[in-house]
Amino acid sequence: MVGYDPNSPATALTPEEAALAGSVAGTVTRALISPLDVIKIRFQLQIEQVSWRNRQGKYWGLWQATRCIMTEEGLPAFWKGHIPAQLLSVCYGAVQFASFEALTELVHKQTAYNSQTPGVHFICGGLAACSATVACQPLDTLRTRFAAQGEPKIYRNLRHAVATMFRTEGPFTFYRGLTPTLVAVFPYAGLQFFFYNVLKKSLESKDTKSKGGLHSLISGSCAGVISKTITYPFDLTKKRLQVGGFEEARMKFGQVRTYYGFVDCVVRISREEGLRGFFKGLSPSILKAAVSTGFTFFWYEFFVNVIVSLKSS
């Protein structure tokens, strides 16, 4: 089970061990879900409606977008920004799971609450994700910029992107979209850990024959879909803010907008694109959330078990 478990016969994980398992789980998962992430970001940044019935924009459907990107930019385009994305996954997974294990252990030992209750997982999961977000936001901004640019490329590589952004936009540009990210990440991650805890226990109580890995995969996938659907508008707002000052690279994809902060972004999306505008790219995002969250928890528990086995032997 994820989090500090007082009833586990194994020795509790150290922060370093939890960080190692979290970073490896994030790395493996990121490599698998990168194409869905690129398509989701393209949808989120499109001003025109994403609809196969009303085909105004460049992208109007999941399969159409896949074919379009493949034809115009080639297969490697689905892994644009993969280096900063992998750095993000390593950093985020390490900080999030190390923080989560430490927080659940602290709650269990310093309060009257059991560390394995869903409510504790919601609070600790949200706080752990906020810590990881602050630590990794610059990498997330870089990943978004790379995934958003078309051809010809504005940024040649990671070093060029960092130098150009720092020189032309200043150091705070790496933290664009931090406000909506923090507002969204606490409930999103909290709900992930909450529903994972509830669903995993429910599956294990009803099906004792299946192995834990399958339970982790199913519970994580369902938790990812539920939490992503509830908090999706914040993710879209964050992506719009992260590409501010990057309008030149977005011209060929259709209309572009410059937003002056979180409130301005929300108001203009609501006025120009309506309520549906906040859910552009939801379908690939839900698919990505199901795959990424399921695999993240699956691989995390897998590598935790490997570490525990090595320690006991």
C-alpha positions in Angstrom: 0.0 0.0 0.0 1.2 3.5 -0.8 2.0 5.6 2.3 3.3 4.7 5.8 1.6 1.5 6.9 2.0 0.8 10.7 0.8 -2.8 10.1 3.3 -3.7 7.5 5.9 -6.3 8.6 8.5 -4.6 6.4 10.7 -1.7 7.6 9.3 1.7 6.7 10.9 3.3 3.6 13.5 6.0 4.1 12.9 9.3 2.2 15.7 8.4 -0.2 14.2 5.0 -1.0 10.7 6.5 -1.6 12.3 9.2 -3.8 14.1 6.5 -5.8 11.0 4.4 -6.3 8.9 7.5 -7.2 11.5 8.9 -9.7 11.9 5.5 -11.5 8.1 5.1 -11.6 7.7 8.6 -13.1 10.4 7.9 -15.7 8.9 4.7 -17.0 5.4 6.2 -17.0 6.4 9.4 -18.8 8.0 7.5 -21.7 4.7 5.6 -22.3 2.3 8.5 -22.1 4.2 11.3 -23.9 2.2 11.1 -27.2 -1.1 11.7 -25.3 0.5 14.6 -23.4 1.6 16.3 -26.6 -1.9 16.0 -28.2 -3.6 17.2 -25.0 -1.4 20.3 -24.8 -2.1 21.1 -28.5 -5.8 20.9 -27.8 -5.6 23.0 -24.6 -3.7 25.8 -26.4 -6.1 26.0 -29.4 -8.4 29.0 -29.3 -10.8 27.6 -31.9 -13.4 25.0 -30.8 -12.1 21.4 -30.7 -15.0 19.6 -32.4 -15.4 17.2 -35.3 -18.9 18.7 -36.0 -17.6 22.3 -36.2 -14.1 22.0 -37.7 -12.8 25.6 -37.2 -9.4 24.9 -35.8 -6.4 23.0 -36.8 -7.3 20.1 -34.5 -10.8 18.8 -34.2 -10.4 15.2 -33.0 -8.1 12.8 -31.3 -7.3 10.6 -34.3 -7.3 13.6 -36.7 -4.8 15.4 -34.5 -2.6 12.2 -34.3 -2.6 11.9 -38.1 -2.0 15.6 -38.6 1.0 15.7 -36.2 2.4 12.5 -37.7 2.1 13.8 -41.3 3.4 17.3 -40.7 6.1 16.7 -38.0 6.8 13.0 -38.0 6.8 10.4 -35.3 9.4 12.2 -33.1 6.9 15.1 -32.6 5.0 13.0 -30.1 8.0 13.1 -27.9 8.7 16.9 -28.2 9.9 18.2 -24.9 10.6 14.7 -23.7 13.9 15.6 -22.1 12.5 18.3 -19.8 9.4 16.1 -19.4 11.6 13.2 -18.2 13.5 15.5 -15.9 10.1 16.7 -14.6 9.0 13.2 -14.0 12.1 12.2 -12.1 12.0 15.3 -10.0 8.2 15.3 -9.4 8.0 11.6 -8.6 10.9 11.8 -6.2 9.7 14.8 -4.3 6.0 13.8 -4.3 6.4 10.2 -3.0 9.2 11.0 -0.6 7.0 13.8 0.9 3.9 11.6 1.0 5.7 8.8 2.8 7.2 11.3 5.3 3.9 13.1 5.9 1.8 10.0 6.4 4.4 8.7 8.9 4.4 12.0 10.7 0.6 12.1 10.9 0.5 8.6 12.3 3.1 9.1 14.9 2.2 12.7 16.0 -1.6 12.7 15.8 -4.5 10.4 16.6 -5.2 9.7 13.0 -4.4 6.4 11.2 -2.0 7.0 8.3 -4.0 4.6 6.0 -7.3 6.4 6.2 -8.6 8.0 3.0 -8.8 11.5 4.6 -5.2 11.4 5.6 -4.2 10.4 2.1 -6.1 13.3 0.7 -4.4 15.9 2.8 -0.9 14.4 2.6 -1.2 13.7 -1.1 -2.2 17.3 -1.8 0.6 18.7 0.3 3.1 16.4 -1.2 2.1 17.4 -4.7 2.3 21.1 -3.9 5.9 20.6 -2.7 6.7 18.7 -5.9 5.0 21.4 -8.0 7.0 24.3 -6.6 10.2 22.3 -7.0 9.5 21.3 -10.6 7.5 24.1 -12.1 10.4 25.4 -14.3 10.7 22.0 -15.9 6.9 21.9 -16.5 7.0 25.2 -18.3 9.9 24.1 -20.5 8.1 20.9 -21.3 5.0 22.8 -22.3 6.9 25.2 -24.5 8.6 22.3 -26.4 5.3 20.4 -26.9 3.6 23.5 -28.1 6.0 24.7 -30.8 5.6 23.6 -34.4 8.0 23.8 -37.3 10.3 25.7 -37.7 11.3 25.4 -34.1 11.8 28.4 -31.9 14.0 26.5 -29.4 16.7 24.2 -30.7 17.4 22.4 -27.5 17.0 22.6 -23.7 20.0 24.8 -23.2 18.9 27.2 -25.9 15.3 27.4 -24.5 16.5 28.2 -20.9 19.0 30.8 -22.2 16.5 32.5 -24.5 13.6 32.5 -22.0 15.8 33.9 -19.2 17.3 36.6 -21.5 14.1 37.8 -23.2 11.4 37.1 -20.5 13.3 37.0 -17.2 13.5 34.4 -14.4 9.9 34.6 -13.4 8.8 33.3 -16.8 9.7 29.8 -15.6 6.9 30.1 -13.0 4.2 31.2 -15.3 0.9 29.5 -14.4 2.1 28.6 -10.9 -1.0 30.0 -9.2 -3.6 27.9 -11.1 -1.2 25.0 -10.8 -1.1 25.1 -7.0 -4.8 25.8 -6.8 -5.5 22.7 -8.9 -2.7 20.4 -7.8 -3.8 20.1 -4.1 -7.3 18.7 -4.8 -6.1 16.8 -7.9 -3.3 14.9 -6.2 -5.3 14.7 -3.0 -8.2 13.0 -4.8 -5.8 10.7 -6.6 -4.4 9.4 -3.4 -7.9 9.4 -1.7 -9.6 7.4 -4.5 -6.6 5.1 -4.9 -6.7 4.3 -1.2 -10.5 3.6 -1.3 -10.5 1.6 -4.5 -7.5 -0.5 -3.7 -8.9 -1.5 -0.3 -12.3 -2.3 -1.9 -10.7 -4.4 -4.6 -8.5 -6.3 -2.2 -11.5 -7.1 0.1 -13.6 -8.4 -2.8 -10.9 -10.2 -4.8 -8.2 -11.9 -2.8 -7.0 -14.1 -5.7 -5.8 -11.4 -8.0 -2.3 -10.0 -7.4 -1.7 -6.6 -6.0 -0.2 -5.3 -9.2 -3.5 -5.6 -11.1 -5.3 -3.9 -8.1 -2.8 -1.0 -8.2 -3.2 -0.6 -12.0 -7.0 -0.6 -11.9 -7.3 1.6 -8.8 -4.8 4.1 -10.1 -6.5 4.4 -13.5 -9.9 5.0 -12.0 -8.5 7.5 -9.4 -6.7 9.4 -12.2 -9.9 9.7 -14.4 -12.0 11.0 -11.5 -9.5 13.5 -10.2 -8.6 14.8 -13.7 -12.2 15.4 -14.7 -12.9 17.4 -11.5 -9.8 19.6 -11.7 -9.3 19.8 -15.5 -10.1 23.6 -16.0 -7.2 24.6 -13.8 -4.8 22.5 -15.9 -6.0 24.2 -19.1 -5.6 27.6 -17.6 -2.1 26.8 -16.5 -1.1 25.7 -20.0 -2.5 28.9 -21.5 -0.4 31.0 -19.1 2.7 29.0 -19.6 2.9 29.9 -23.3 2.6 33.6 -22.7 5.2 35.5 -24.7 5.5 32.5 -27.0 2.9 33.7 -29.6 5.2 33.6 -32.6 5.6 29.8 -32.4 1.8 29.4 -32.1 0.8 31.4 -35.2 0.6 28.5 -37.6 -1.8 26.6 -35.3 -4.5 29.3 -35.4 -5.5 32.2 -33.2 -3.3 33.3 -30.3 -4.0 35.2 -27.1 -2.0 37.0 -24.5 -3.3 36.7 -21.0 -2.5 39.1 -18.2 -2.7 36.7 -15.2 -4.9 34.0 -13.9 -8.1 36.0 -13.6 -7.8 37.6 -17.0 -7.3 34.1 -18.5 -10.4 32.7 -16.9 -12.6 35.6 -17.8 -11.5 35.7 -21.5 -11.8 31.9 -22.0 -15.3 32.1 -20.4 -16.3 35.1 -22.6 -14.7 33.9 -25.9 -15.0 30.2 -25.8 -17.7 29.5 -23.2 -17.8 26.7 -20.6 -16.7 24.1 -23.1 -13.5 26.1 -23.6 -12.3 25.0 -20.1 -12.6 21.3 -21.2 -10.7 21.4 -24.5 -8.5 18.3 -24.7 -10.4 16.5 -22.0 -10.6 13.2 -23.9 -6.9 12.7 -24.4 -6.3 14.1 -21.0 -8.6 11.5 -19.4 -7.0 8.8 -21.4 -3.6 10.1 -20.3 -4.7 10.3 -16.7 -6.0 6.8 -16.7 -2.7 5.4 -18.1 -0.3 7.7 -16.3 -1.9 7.4 -12.8 -2.4 3.7 -13.1 1.1 3.1 -14.2 2.6 5.5 -11.7 1.0 3.7 -8.7 1.7 0.3 -10.3 5.4 1.0 -10.9 5.8 2.8 -7.6 4.5 -0.2 -5.6 6.5 -2.5 -7.8 9.8 -0.7 -7.2 9.0 -0.3 -3.5 8.5 -4.1 -3.3 11.9 -4.6 -5.0 13.6 -2.3 -2.5 11.9 -4.0 0.4 13.0 -7.4 -0.9 16.5 -6.3 -1.4 16.6 -4.8 2.2 15.3 -8.0 3.7 17.7 -10.2 1.8 
